Amino acid sequence: MENSIHFTLKPSTIESLQTYAQILDKDVSLLIEEALDAYFAEVQKGFLEKNIADENALTNLDYDEFWDGVEL
């Protein structure tokens, strides 16, 4: 199984990566890995929030709708 992906970055992105790698004293690969981890966490958070909103939309009844037809 191949563990590499080939992709192209803009020259300005490469320059920024090299600059931040120097400033933070980290390897460029580590910076990319950390950035992707943060991105994936944000996307996952968005999915979860959307899922909760969708569930709330399905169960969002007002008081009268909820108790309509219930005999106490």
Backbone bond lengths (Angstrom), bond angles and torsions (degrees), N, CA, C in turn:
res aa  C-N    CA-C-N  psi(-1)  N-CA   C-N-CA  omega(-1)  CA-C   N-CA-C  phi
1 M - - - 1.451 - - 1.530 109.24 -
2 E 1.296 115.71 133.95 1.458 120.97 -178.45 1.529 110.03 -86.71
3 N 1.331 115.98 131.89 1.462 121.01 -179.10 1.517 112.61 -107.27
4 S 1.308 117.48 24.43 1.445 118.54 179.66 1.526 109.76 -126.91
5 I 1.317 114.23 150.12 1.452 122.50 177.56 1.521 106.51 -127.52
6 H 1.293 116.23 136.31 1.461 120.16 178.55 1.521 108.51 -101.27
7 F 1.333 116.42 129.03 1.453 121.02 179.22 1.523 108.93 -147.85
8 T 1.307 115.28 167.05 1.455 121.38 -178.08 1.520 109.53 -118.33
9 L 1.309 116.29 137.35 1.462 122.61 176.68 1.516 109.40 -116.60
10 K 1.329 115.38 150.06 1.461 120.56 175.24 1.526 108.76 -65.21
11 P 1.318 117.22 148.44 1.476 120.10 177.66 1.536 112.49 -54.92
12 S 1.326 117.27 -37.08 1.472 119.43 -179.89 1.529 111.18 -66.96
13 T 1.320 117.16 -33.67 1.471 120.75 177.50 1.517 110.11 -68.93
14 I 1.316 116.73 -41.82 1.464 120.82 177.95 1.524 110.28 -62.34
15 E 1.317 116.03 -42.62 1.468 120.31 178.15 1.528 110.76 -61.84
16 S 1.326 116.94 -42.96 1.468 120.46 178.58 1.527 110.64 -64.03
17 L 1.304 117.22 -42.64 1.463 120.32 178.08 1.526 111.21 -59.47
18 Q 1.309 116.38 -44.89 1.467 120.02 179.95 1.524 111.30 -65.51
19 T 1.315 117.02 -39.67 1.466 121.37 179.33 1.524 110.53 -64.62
20 Y 1.344 116.86 -49.78 1.465 119.96 -179.93 1.524 111.72 -65.96
21 A 1.310 117.36 -34.28 1.463 120.21 176.85 1.521 110.55 -60.91
22 Q 1.332 117.09 -41.01 1.470 120.75 177.47 1.521 111.23 -67.75
23 I 1.336 115.89 -47.23 1.471 120.38 -177.57 1.521 110.83 -60.83
24 L 1.330 116.41 -44.70 1.463 121.47 -175.93 1.523 113.05 -89.24
25 D 1.326 116.92 -3.67 1.459 122.74 -177.92 1.532 110.49 53.02
26 K 1.337 114.25 50.92 1.465 121.36 178.28 1.515 109.25 -130.17
27 D 1.309 115.30 157.73 1.453 121.49 175.87 1.530 109.48 -73.34
28 V 1.331 117.01 145.36 1.465 121.46 179.68 1.534 110.34 -57.62
29 S 1.319 117.55 -40.01 1.471 120.86 179.51 1.523 111.07 -60.60
30 L 1.322 116.35 -40.00 1.470 120.45 178.63 1.524 110.55 -66.03
31 L 1.336 117.03 -41.19 1.471 120.13 177.46 1.530 111.15 -60.30
32 I 1.317 116.22 -44.34 1.466 119.99 179.39 1.522 110.18 -63.92
33 E 1.323 116.94 -43.69 1.468 121.38 179.29 1.534 110.81 -60.44
34 E 1.329 116.63 -45.47 1.470 120.79 179.18 1.528 111.11 -64.22
35 A 1.326 116.53 -41.16 1.465 120.17 179.60 1.519 110.97 -64.28
36 L 1.321 117.02 -42.65 1.468 120.07 178.56 1.522 111.16 -66.53
37 D 1.331 117.69 -39.85 1.470 120.34 176.95 1.527 110.47 -59.35
38 A 1.346 116.60 -44.13 1.471 120.70 179.29 1.531 110.07 -64.44
39 Y 1.330 116.97 -41.54 1.468 121.09 178.66 1.523 110.96 -62.12
40 F 1.333 116.80 -47.54 1.465 120.51 -179.65 1.526 111.33 -62.71
41 A 1.325 117.42 -37.72 1.464 120.86 177.79 1.528 110.45 -63.68
42 E 1.329 117.68 -41.73 1.469 121.42 178.26 1.521 111.72 -65.16
43 V 1.330 116.35 -41.75 1.465 120.21 178.73 1.521 110.03 -64.37
44 Q 1.332 116.99 -43.72 1.465 121.21 178.60 1.525 110.49 -61.58
45 K 1.337 116.66 -41.79 1.466 121.25 178.00 1.526 109.85 -61.08
46 G 1.328 116.87 -42.51 1.461 120.97 177.95 1.516 112.05 -62.46
47 F 1.345 116.10 -41.38 1.468 119.94 176.97 1.527 110.66 -61.14
48 L 1.324 116.24 -44.80 1.460 120.10 -178.72 1.523 111.46 -64.63
49 E 1.336 116.58 -42.69 1.465 120.15 178.75 1.521 111.02 -63.99
50 K 1.329 117.38 -40.21 1.457 121.13 178.34 1.520 110.13 -65.44
51 N 1.323 116.71 -41.12 1.455 121.12 179.27 1.525 110.66 -62.38
52 I 1.332 117.03 -43.44 1.466 121.07 178.45 1.525 110.01 -64.49
53 A 1.330 116.57 -42.16 1.469 120.13 178.87 1.523 110.73 -63.69
54 D 1.327 116.62 -40.15 1.463 120.17 178.19 1.523 110.98 -64.75
55 E 1.336 117.00 -41.50 1.464 120.61 178.31 1.521 110.61 -64.85
56 N 1.331 116.92 -41.15 1.459 120.79 178.85 1.522 111.09 -64.71
57 A 1.313 116.63 -35.45 1.464 120.48 179.32 1.524 110.45 -65.74
58 L 1.319 116.40 -31.76 1.458 120.23 179.64 1.525 112.27 -76.42
59 T 1.320 117.54 -26.09 1.463 121.30 -174.49 1.521 112.75 -116.26
60 N 1.299 117.69 13.99 1.452 120.77 -174.85 1.531 110.56 -86.98
61 L 1.309 115.90 80.68 1.460 121.51 178.07 1.518 109.14 -101.19
62 D 1.323 116.10 143.67 1.458 117.34 174.13 1.535 108.16 -80.50
63 Y 1.303 116.25 174.07 1.468 122.39 -174.41 1.523 111.94 -55.94
64 D 1.336 117.19 -48.31 1.466 120.81 -177.87 1.525 112.11 -65.09
65 E 1.311 116.95 -40.18 1.460 120.16 179.11 1.523 110.30 -64.78
66 F 1.322 117.09 -40.77 1.462 121.49 -177.81 1.532 111.07 -64.12
67 W 1.324 116.68 -44.86 1.464 121.35 -174.64 1.527 113.44 -92.53
68 D 1.324 118.03 0.19 1.474 120.76 -179.07 1.518 110.64 -58.98
69 G 1.309 116.76 124.72 1.461 122.42 176.82 1.517 114.90 86.43
70 V 1.324 117.94 -2.27 1.470 119.77 -179.63 1.520 109.11 -87.06
71 E 1.315 116.54 124.99 1.462 122.14 177.20 1.519 109.74 -96.82
72 L 1.319 115.61 124.52 1.468 119.93 178.35 1.492 110.79 -107.71
